[in-house]
Amino acid sequence: MHSYSQFKAMLSISKASLRSTFRSPSAVVFSIAFPLIFILVFGFLSSGGNINVNVAMDLKSDTINPIYTAIKQIPGLKFVQGNAEKINGELSKGRITALINIQKSKQGNADYTIHLISSEAANPQNVQLVKSILNSVIGNINLKTHPNPATIASINNTVQQVPGRTYRTIDFILPGQLGFSLLSAGVFGVAFLFFNLRQQLVLKRFYATPIRRLYIILGEALSRVTFQLITAIIIIGIGHFAFKFTLVHGLTTFLSIMALSFIALVLFMGFGFIVSGVAKSESTIPPLANLFTLPQFLLAGTFFSIDNFPAWMQPFCKILPLTHFNNAMRDISFEGNSLLDSWGDISVLLIWIVIVYAAAFKIFKWE
């Protein structure tokens, strides 16, 4: 007679739970679809590489000159067409950065004078960009017209290039979205899972079998980890092959990211155990889970750098575990750090694991 195998029983639980997770629309949407939507949007936005600024030509502008011909060919300037009423309306709303008027100059030192009209609603940086583009166009025309003008200094046109990597928008966004996926699945997925198992008396039915409690948790946790690591592979794969997300050392970097994701997921699942133990009903799970997730989504560098926050807020941002996952992820993927190089961020995650599971052990309920 064969002895009862706790390990085989754990794998059976894990297999059944994994099938259930793949059949759950909410799990697929929050873990895969939602992060991928952000990655696709930012990936397409950053793949263009050009800056687009809306401008318009004054209807009274002189358009028979080399300046007008040159600026019309600049990809970064999008010329809006329309009558004077439409142009002025768009200008006042800030939808047009500047109205350009080129006129023959009455002064002796220049052939043409360019007048710019903007509004308080326009982005000042865009106005400055338009001025810089116009100055560049004028400078290029001057060089062709007067190739050797008197000057105090000149710039060598040969620019020395040093090796470097292009930092794309996807290199910032993808780590944040992967962290978003892991945190959402770890907290919401585990919280709903174990609350429902307890409410539906599934855990009590497990008591009638020889399987131990630890193996029940390990079986469910293994299915959640497997599902999320699969989603991580999908997210990283699409980011790398479709939008050139940087993996400096290729497979080595990818494996380091997967190890980091595993550590982070174990931590985030601990928050889920706490929520499932505290929740009195299924309707209370979302607000309780949001106490752990929402501050991290907004303040941990998920969508934008924490350097944008006031100085007094940044120390709080640096306490959040998702901040350290995002930092380590970006350092590993783009800077080429190893797990050992990112030990400072990883050690914070490990400290959080000890704290969270100490709390979960006291709060988690079986019945």
C-alpha positions as CSV (number, residue, x, y, z in Angstrom):
1,M,0.0,0.0,0.0
2,H,1.5,3.3,-1.1
3,S,1.9,6.1,1.4
4,Y,0.0,9.4,0.8
5,S,2.1,11.9,-1.2
6,Q,1.8,15.4,0.1
7,F,3.8,16.7,-2.9
8,K,1.5,15.0,-5.5
9,A,-1.6,16.3,-3.7
10,M,0.0,19.9,-3.8
11,L,0.6,19.6,-7.5
12,S,-3.0,18.4,-8.1
13,I,-4.3,21.5,-6.2
14,S,-1.9,23.7,-8.2
15,K,-3.0,22.2,-11.5
16,A,-6.7,22.6,-10.8
17,S,-6.2,26.2,-9.5
18,L,-4.1,27.1,-12.6
19,R,-6.9,25.9,-14.9
20,S,-9.4,28.0,-13.0
21,T,-7.2,31.1,-13.2
22,F,-6.8,30.9,-17.0
23,R,-10.6,30.6,-17.2
24,S,-11.2,33.7,-15.1
25,P,-11.7,36.8,-17.3
26,S,-10.8,39.2,-14.6
27,A,-7.5,37.5,-14.0
28,V,-6.6,37.6,-17.7
29,V,-7.7,41.2,-18.0
30,F,-5.9,42.6,-15.0
31,S,-2.8,40.5,-15.3
32,I,-2.2,40.5,-19.1
33,A,-4.6,42.7,-21.1
34,F,-4.6,45.8,-19.0
35,P,-0.7,46.1,-18.8
36,L,-0.4,45.3,-22.4
37,I,-2.8,48.1,-23.4
38,F,-0.5,50.6,-21.6
39,I,2.6,49.0,-23.2
40,L,1.1,49.1,-26.7
41,V,-0.1,52.7,-26.3
42,F,3.2,54.0,-25.0
43,G,5.1,51.8,-27.3
44,F,3.4,53.2,-30.4
45,L,3.7,56.8,-29.1
46,S,7.4,56.4,-28.5
47,S,8.2,54.5,-31.7
48,G,7.5,57.6,-33.9
49,G,10.4,59.5,-32.4
50,N,9.2,62.9,-33.7
51,I,8.0,65.9,-31.8
52,N,4.8,67.3,-33.2
53,V,3.8,71.0,-32.6
54,N,0.7,72.6,-34.1
55,V,1.3,75.9,-35.8
56,A,-0.4,78.0,-38.4
57,M,0.6,80.6,-41.0
58,D,-0.9,84.0,-40.9
59,L,-3.1,84.5,-44.0
60,K,-1.2,87.8,-44.5
61,S,2.2,86.1,-44.3
62,D,4.7,86.3,-47.2
63,T,5.0,82.7,-48.5
64,I,7.2,83.4,-51.4
65,N,10.5,83.1,-49.6
66,P,13.1,80.3,-48.7
67,I,12.1,80.5,-45.0
68,Y,8.5,79.4,-45.6
69,T,9.6,76.7,-48.0
70,A,12.1,75.3,-45.4
71,I,9.8,75.3,-42.4
72,K,6.9,73.6,-44.4
73,Q,9.2,70.6,-44.8
74,I,10.0,70.2,-41.1
75,P,8.2,67.0,-39.8
76,G,7.9,68.3,-36.3
77,L,5.7,71.3,-37.3
78,K,2.1,70.4,-38.2
79,F,0.5,73.3,-40.0
80,V,-3.2,73.8,-39.2
81,Q,-5.4,75.1,-42.1
82,G,-8.5,77.2,-41.8
83,N,-9.9,80.7,-41.9
84,A,-8.9,83.5,-39.6
85,E,-11.8,82.9,-37.2
86,K,-10.9,79.2,-36.8
87,I,-7.2,79.8,-36.4
88,N,-7.7,82.5,-33.7
89,G,-10.1,80.2,-31.9
90,E,-7.7,77.3,-31.8
91,L,-4.9,79.7,-30.9
92,S,-6.8,81.1,-27.9
93,K,-7.5,77.5,-26.6
94,G,-3.8,76.5,-26.8
95,R,-4.4,73.9,-29.6
96,I,-2.2,75.9,-31.9
97,T,1.2,76.8,-30.3
98,A,2.0,79.8,-32.5
99,L,0.7,81.8,-35.5
100,I,3.7,82.6,-37.8
101,N,3.8,85.7,-39.9
102,I,6.7,86.2,-42.3
103,Q,7.1,89.7,-43.7
104,K,9.7,91.5,-45.7
105,S,11.9,93.5,-43.3
106,K,12.1,97.2,-43.4
107,Q,15.4,97.1,-41.5
108,G,18.7,96.9,-43.4
109,N,20.3,94.0,-41.5
110,A,17.7,91.3,-42.5
111,D,15.6,90.5,-45.5
112,Y,12.6,89.2,-43.5
113,T,11.1,89.5,-40.1
114,I,9.2,86.7,-38.4
115,H,6.4,87.6,-36.0
116,L,5.0,85.0,-33.6
117,I,1.6,85.2,-32.0
118,S,0.8,82.8,-29.2
119,S,-1.6,82.6,-26.2
120,E,-1.4,82.1,-22.5
121,A,-3.1,78.7,-23.0
122,A,-0.1,77.4,-25.1
123,N,2.7,75.4,-23.6
124,P,5.7,77.8,-23.1
125,Q,8.1,75.0,-23.9
126,N,6.4,74.4,-27.3
127,V,6.7,78.1,-28.0
128,Q,10.4,78.0,-27.3
129,L,10.7,74.9,-29.5
130,V,9.1,76.7,-32.4
131,K,11.5,79.7,-31.9
132,S,14.5,77.2,-31.8
133,I,13.3,75.5,-35.0
134,L,12.9,78.9,-36.8
135,N,16.4,80.0,-35.6
136,S,17.9,76.8,-36.9
137,V,16.2,77.2,-40.3
138,I,17.4,80.8,-40.5
139,G,20.9,79.7,-39.6
140,N,21.0,77.0,-42.2
141,I,19.8,79.5,-44.9
142,N,22.4,82.0,-43.8
143,L,25.2,79.4,-44.1
144,K,24.1,78.7,-47.7
145,T,23.7,82.4,-48.6
146,H,26.8,83.6,-46.7
147,P,29.1,80.6,-46.3
148,N,32.0,82.5,-44.7
149,P,30.5,85.2,-42.5
150,A,32.7,87.1,-40.0
151,T,32.3,85.4,-36.6
152,I,34.1,85.2,-33.2
153,A,33.9,81.4,-33.3
154,S,32.7,78.5,-35.3
155,I,31.5,75.0,-34.5
156,N,33.0,72.0,-36.1
157,N,30.3,70.2,-38.1
158,T,31.9,66.8,-37.3
159,V,30.4,65.5,-34.0
160,Q,32.3,62.7,-32.3
161,Q,30.1,59.8,-31.3
162,V,30.6,57.6,-28.3
163,P,28.9,54.3,-27.8
164,G,25.6,54.4,-26.0
165,R,22.1,52.9,-25.8
166,T,18.9,54.7,-26.7
167,Y,16.6,55.1,-23.7
168,R,13.1,54.6,-25.1
169,T,9.8,55.3,-23.4
170,I,9.1,51.6,-23.3
171,D,12.2,51.1,-21.1
172,F,10.5,53.1,-18.4
173,I,6.9,52.1,-18.9
174,L,7.3,48.3,-19.2
175,P,8.9,47.7,-15.8
176,G,6.1,49.8,-14.2
177,Q,3.4,47.8,-16.0
178,L,5.0,44.5,-15.1
179,G,5.0,45.6,-11.4
180,F,1.3,46.7,-11.8
181,S,0.4,43.2,-13.1
182,L,2.3,41.4,-10.3
183,L,0.9,43.6,-7.6
184,S,-2.7,43.4,-8.9
185,A,-2.6,39.6,-9.2
186,G,-0.8,39.1,-5.9
187,V,-3.2,41.2,-3.8
188,F,-6.5,40.9,-5.5
189,G,-6.0,37.3,-6.8
190,V,-5.0,35.8,-3.5
191,A,-7.5,37.8,-1.5
192,F,-10.5,36.7,-3.6
193,L,-9.2,33.2,-3.9
194,F,-8.7,32.3,-0.3
195,F,-11.8,34.3,0.8
196,N,-14.0,32.3,-1.6
197,L,-12.3,29.0,-0.7
198,R,-13.2,29.7,2.9
199,Q,-16.7,30.9,2.2
200,Q,-17.5,28.0,0.0
201,L,-16.2,25.5,2.6
202,V,-13.6,24.2,0.2
203,L,-10.9,24.5,2.8
204,K,-13.1,22.5,5.2
205,R,-13.4,19.7,2.6
206,F,-9.6,19.7,2.3
207,Y,-9.5,18.9,6.1
208,A,-11.2,15.6,5.3
209,T,-8.2,14.6,3.2
210,P,-4.7,13.7,4.5
211,I,-3.2,16.8,2.9
212,R,-1.6,19.2,5.3
213,R,-2.5,22.9,5.5
214,L,0.9,24.1,4.4
215,Y,0.6,22.1,1.2
216,I,-2.8,23.5,0.5
217,I,-1.3,27.0,0.6
218,L,1.7,26.0,-1.4
219,G,-0.4,24.4,-4.1
220,E,-2.6,27.5,-4.5
221,A,0.4,29.8,-4.4
222,L,2.3,27.7,-7.0
223,S,-0.6,28.1,-9.4
224,R,-0.6,31.8,-8.9
225,V,3.1,32.1,-9.3
226,T,3.1,30.0,-12.5
227,F,0.3,32.1,-14.0
228,Q,2.0,35.4,-13.2
229,L,5.4,34.3,-14.5
230,I,3.8,33.3,-17.7
231,T,2.2,36.8,-18.0
232,A,5.6,38.3,-17.2
233,I,7.1,36.3,-20.1
234,I,4.3,37.5,-22.4
235,I,4.7,41.2,-21.4
236,I,8.5,41.2,-21.7
237,G,8.4,39.3,-24.9
238,I,6.0,41.7,-26.6
239,G,7.9,44.7,-25.2
240,H,11.2,43.4,-26.5
241,F,10.4,42.1,-29.9
242,A,7.6,44.6,-30.8
243,F,9.0,47.8,-29.2
244,K,12.7,47.1,-28.6
245,F,12.5,47.0,-24.8
246,T,16.1,46.8,-23.7
247,L,17.5,43.5,-22.4
248,V,21.2,44.4,-22.1
249,H,22.6,40.9,-21.7
250,G,19.8,39.1,-23.5
251,L,18.9,35.8,-21.8
252,T,20.9,36.5,-18.7
253,T,19.0,39.8,-18.1
254,F,15.7,38.0,-18.8
255,L,16.4,35.3,-16.2
256,S,17.4,38.0,-13.7
257,I,14.1,39.8,-14.3
258,M,12.1,36.6,-13.8
259,A,13.9,35.9,-10.5
260,L,13.2,39.5,-9.4
261,S,9.5,39.1,-10.4
262,F,9.3,35.9,-8.4
263,I,10.6,37.7,-5.2
264,A,8.1,40.6,-5.8
265,L,5.2,38.3,-6.4
266,V,5.8,36.3,-3.2
267,L,5.8,39.7,-1.3
268,F,2.6,40.9,-3.0
269,M,0.8,37.6,-2.4
270,G,1.5,38.3,1.3
271,F,-0.7,41.4,1.1
272,G,-3.4,39.3,-0.4
273,F,-3.3,36.9,2.5
274,I,-3.7,39.8,4.9
275,V,-6.7,41.2,3.0
276,S,-8.4,37.8,2.8
277,G,-8.0,37.4,6.6
278,V,-9.3,40.9,7.4
279,A,-12.2,41.0,4.9
280,K,-15.7,40.3,6.4
281,S,-17.4,40.0,3.1
282,E,-16.5,39.8,-0.6
283,S,-17.6,43.4,-1.2
284,T,-15.0,44.6,1.4
285,I,-12.1,43.0,-0.5
286,P,-11.7,45.7,-3.2
287,P,-11.4,48.7,-0.9
288,L,-9.1,46.9,1.5
289,A,-6.9,45.7,-1.4
290,N,-6.8,49.2,-2.8
291,L,-5.2,50.4,0.5
292,F,-2.2,48.3,-0.5
293,T,-2.3,48.8,-4.3
294,L,-3.5,52.3,-5.1
295,P,-0.8,54.3,-3.3
296,Q,1.9,52.1,-5.0
297,F,0.3,52.5,-8.5
298,L,0.4,56.3,-8.1
299,L,3.6,56.9,-6.0
300,A,6.0,54.1,-6.8
301,G,7.2,55.2,-10.3
302,T,4.8,53.1,-12.2
303,F,3.7,55.6,-14.7
304,F,6.2,58.5,-14.1
305,S,9.3,59.1,-12.1
306,I,9.0,59.8,-8.4
307,D,11.4,62.7,-9.0
308,N,8.4,64.6,-10.2
309,F,6.9,64.6,-6.7
310,P,7.7,67.3,-4.0
311,A,10.8,66.6,-2.0
312,W,8.8,66.0,1.2
313,M,6.8,63.2,-0.5
314,Q,9.8,61.3,-2.0
315,P,10.9,59.6,1.2
316,F,7.4,58.0,1.5
317,C,7.6,56.9,-2.1
318,K,11.0,55.2,-1.4
319,I,9.4,53.1,1.4
320,L,6.9,51.4,-0.9
321,P,8.0,48.0,-2.1
322,L,6.8,48.5,-5.7
323,T,9.3,51.5,-5.9
324,H,12.2,49.1,-5.3
325,F,10.9,46.5,-7.7
326,N,10.6,49.2,-10.4
327,N,14.0,50.6,-9.7
328,A,15.7,47.2,-9.7
329,M,13.8,46.1,-12.8
330,R,14.9,49.2,-14.7
331,D,18.5,48.9,-13.5
332,I,18.7,45.2,-14.5
333,S,17.0,45.6,-17.9
334,F,18.6,48.8,-19.2
335,E,21.8,49.3,-17.0
336,G,22.7,45.7,-17.1
337,N,22.9,45.2,-13.4
338,S,22.9,41.7,-11.9
339,L,20.7,40.7,-9.0
340,L,23.8,41.3,-6.7
341,D,24.2,44.8,-8.1
342,S,20.6,45.6,-7.2
343,W,20.9,44.0,-3.8
344,G,19.9,47.3,-2.1
345,D,16.5,47.3,-3.7
346,I,16.1,43.5,-3.3
347,S,17.0,43.6,0.4
348,V,14.1,46.1,0.9
349,L,11.8,43.6,-0.8
350,L,13.0,40.8,1.5
351,I,12.5,42.9,4.6
352,W,8.9,43.6,3.4
353,I,8.4,39.9,3.0
354,V,9.4,39.2,6.6
355,I,7.1,41.9,7.9
356,V,4.1,41.1,5.6
357,Y,4.2,37.3,6.3
358,A,4.6,37.9,10.0
359,A,1.4,39.9,9.9
360,A,-0.4,37.4,7.5
361,F,0.4,34.5,9.9
362,K,-1.5,36.2,12.7
363,I,-4.4,37.5,10.6
364,F,-5.0,34.7,8.0
365,K,-8.1,32.6,8.8
366,W,-8.9,29.0,7.8
367,E,-12.6,29.2,8.7
